[in-house]
Amino acid sequence: MSQERRITAVLGPTNTGKTHYAIERMLGYRTGVIGLPLRLLAREVYDRIVAARGPSVVALVTGEERIVPPRAQYWVATVEAMPEALGADFVAIDEIQLCADPERGHVFTDRLLRARGTHETLFLGSDTMRSTIAELVPEAQFLRRERMSTLSYSGSRKISRMQPRSAIVGFSVDNVYAIAELIRRQKGGAAVVMGALSPRTRNAQVALYQNGDVDYLVATDAIGMGLNLDIDHVAFASTTKFDGRRMRPLAPNELAQIAGRAGRGMSHGTFGVTGEAPPLDDGVAEAIMEHRFTPVRKLNWRNPALQFGTVEALIRSLEMGSDDELLIKAREADDLLALKTLAADAEARARASDGASVRLLWDVCRIPDFRGISHAEHAQMIGQIFGYLHQSGKVPDDWLARQVKRLDRTEGDIDTLSKRLAFIRTWTYVAQRKSWVSDENHWREETRAVEDRLSDALHERLTQRFVDRRTSVLLRRLKQKEALLAEVNDKGEVTVEGEFVGRLEGFRFIADKEASGQEAKTLKSASLQALAPQFHLRADRFYNAPDTEIDFTEQGGLMWGEHAVGKMVPGDDPLKPGISVFVDDEAGADVAQKVQRRLQHFVDRKIAALFEPLLNLSRDEELSGLARGFAFRMVEGLGIIPRGEVAAEVKDLDQDARGALRKHGIRFGQFTIFMPLLLKPAPTRLRLVLWSLAQGLQEFPEAPPPGLVTVPSGTSLPRGYHAMAGYRAAGERAIRIDMLERLADMLRAEDSRGGFEAKADMLSITGMTLEQFADLMQGLGYAAEKGERAKVKAVAEEASAAEAEAAEAPVEADAAAGETAAEAEAAEVAEVPAAEAEIAVEVPAADAGDAEVSEETPAEPEVEVYYTFKWAGRQGGNRNAQRRGGNQSAPAGRRNDTKGGDKPRGKGGKPKGKGPRRDNGPKQFQARPPKKEKAIDPDNPFAAALMGLKGKD
């Protein structure tokens, strides 16, 4: 064989540099052609040669792309689109083992048998083709190239445990999408590569992987055809594929072609299976690792000597078999099927009446079925194109414009854009055919522009769906062990390296709720690492923040603005609670200690300000004996003690002790011993929190709304709650303790044995209706007897006078009882004017629907409802109060009865109350039988005033 016409078969496994070798050999000649199996690979090789020699001498020809400069020297093409009869010095065919492919094999076989360079021809591919090439091309020489790195089998591995820089291979679009979605959730994202993608989309997706934006690639077997990527591991999600006719298992050499993409250059690679793919047989795995495969014995072949006299003659020539036993007739391809379909169409058959028209029909039938909808629809479309070309020699501009414009839309999801791309590829192919359109340059640019726009849109949708840029960026930076930059805006939103990752609430990082699984772990890890400086800056700002920016909740939480930063916990003393801080462990001990100290300062100052009278009482060194012991009880009770709990201690206190305690603002009431200043809303709110902590409650009861005299007593409140809230339960409602003492002062003047009715001022200070007041009195231990009577006009006038008198009664009662100025002021704490209550409830004498009464019929008297109250001791409604944690006392007026005869009088010296006046000795009426006279209770301010008067007498 002449050195000038050398034919060489460069055979070996993947990663042997065969394609690189072919490019170097071609560039050593003045002209050359290289045929490649995929449009994607052709574009990649074209870019490499352009980089070496410039675009002015390099042509790219594929079914959908045609770049042919005037002085083209080097032609890069898909095998189907290789130009013939160029007389190039060099010709190379890559992946020559595809001669055995059922669909495209006949094209590669034709190039093997007929494509030759004037000086050198190279066939690149698998070593399985050695014997067949040797028989069909006896003059060929063989060059064996060894793999530059080892390839080993690693078995089965879950996708969640897949190592970075891995490619997962599936054999259907749905399978590829499902895997990519899973990787996005678990690993941050994956690039997607499929043969159906346009070169522009494929390159953009590959760039995501090659640049390290993602560490995973999900692909079809398209990556097995020479795409050079930095892959360390290839995992098969399936070992079967649909070959256009049926599902079949992949042969070992097909698996090896894909697995060989792992390990580039001198870097070793691994392969395995994942998902539902079964582990590879030991023999198959060993064959792949050692590159030992069954030689290819049969090649697909189709007669290249076509007859264009008639359609029938063309079909016969295409279906003709070969006499060579190595060459088997290719199965019916899409172009032959389209030809047969149009041959059955009367109009197409009539047009194809001579050799030129038959040749034109065959050229049209070779338009690939990019859309893949159905053979019938594909045949209908190409039949229409054939009609235009046969009739006028061109595809009409207006018709082509409508087809292209219909596809020039970038909205829609991945599937929609993929379909439009497949459709535009048809018109791109048409525009590339010489003389099929009137303005070839215009339509090539137009269809290419639409394809580019759709490609960019598809890349964007693929990235949006299958790549979480946030997680992938953070993973890459963490892997590279680089310092991450975090920023926190005034809303607490945290961004790391410009990506939103969550919120900083106080000193706790709350990751983005949309993240889950591995993604959430990655976000938190990267975010907390980047937030370390932010935690310290925030802690310094918090430590110097004024108390006005901090507050506590009714559940004991401690807030800095809108965010919880800690909570109060029980301490050794109710007035000295501890602090538990809400600070992420990653913030560090220094931050936690600084937050804890600041919160402790806030709580201590808040208690010191709101409980100042109580703290002063605890620190008074002048108190001694019983007074000091009682002060301790008051501090222990947080400023409020139901009198029933300390009745004995109160009785033992002498006047000096009581006076010393009163100096601290303690009021000895009929029902409660309390410090009026601590009944304000702020101390009450804090007292309930401190009391709940001391009681060990899981859920703290809330304070009643400020300003209300009575509130519903409730049935599920913890024992002792009402006292701590500043109320006393009585019946269905609880009454504020300071207002209850004012009511007690009024009740002292009433005849609790003979019975009395409610006064307007009693209803006024409680803000109750007569019915509600009756329930309250029963809760305090009184029996309420309901009655009806005729309403007299004078009653209404008397009620009006009583209302006017009630406005002055509280002040007079306090003054008469000898109440101090401080007590009078405290009694008005949080008091709001109560609506004037009706004493009597009118009952209509007749139904409004009754017939009209004649003038002679006298009007029936109006009826009013009234209640008579008598002391009932510890019976009746008093038990209701006990169930709610109330404490019982003797009726108002019993313990503090005065000596000297008559009951206290109102204005004008008239006895108060409606009971009959009785002159039967120095004692007043009692709710119980008279007992032996006791010394006057020195705690009673009114009694103390009388004692002072007696002293003067």
Secondary structure, 3 states (H helix, E strand, C coil): CCHHHEEEEEECCCCCCHHHHHHHHHHCCCCEEEEECCHHHHHHHHHHHHHHHCHHHEEEECCCCEECCCCCCEEEEEHHHCCCCCCCCEEEECCHHHHHCCCCHHHHHHHHHHCCCCCEEEEEECHHHHHHHHHHCCCCEEEECCCCCCEEEEEECCHHHCCCCEEEECCCHHHHHHHHHHHHHHHCECEEECCCCCHHHHHHHHHHHHCCCCCEEEECHHHHCCCCCCECEEEECCCEEECCCCEEECCHHHHHHHHCCECCCCCCEEEEECCCCCCCCHHHHHHHHHCCCCCCCCEEECCCCCCCCCHHHHHHHHCCCCCCCCEEECCCCHHHHHHHHHHCCHHHHHHCCCHHHHHHHHHHHCCCCCCCCCHHHHHHHHHHHHHHHHHHCCCCHHHHHHHHHHHCCCCCCHHHHHHHHHHHHHHHHHHHCCCCCCCHHHHHHHHHHHHHHHHHHHHHHHHHHHECHHHHHHHHHHHCCCCCCEEECCCCEEEECCEEEEEEECEEEEECCCCCHHHHHHHHHHHHHHHHHHHHHHHHHHHCCCHHHEEECCCCEEEECCEEEEEEEEEEECCEEEEEECECHHHCHHHHHHHHHHHHHHHHHHHHHHCHHHHHHHCCCCCCHHHHHHHHHHHHCCCEEEHHHCHHHHHHCCHHHHHHHHCCCCEECCCEEECHHHHCHHHHHHHHHHHHHHHCCCCCCCCCCCCCCEEECCCCCCCCHHHHHCEEEECCEEEEHHHHHHHHHHHCCCCCCCCECCCHHHHHHHCCCHHHHHHHHHHCCEEEEEEEEECCHHHHHHHHHHHHHHCCHHHHHHHHCCCCHHHHHHHCCCCCCCCCCCCCEEECCCCCCCCCCCCCCCCCCCEEEEEEEEECCCCCCHHHHHHCCCCCCCCCCCCCCCCCCCCCECHHHCECCCCCCCCCCCCCCCCCCCCCCCCCCCCCHHHHHHHHHHHHC
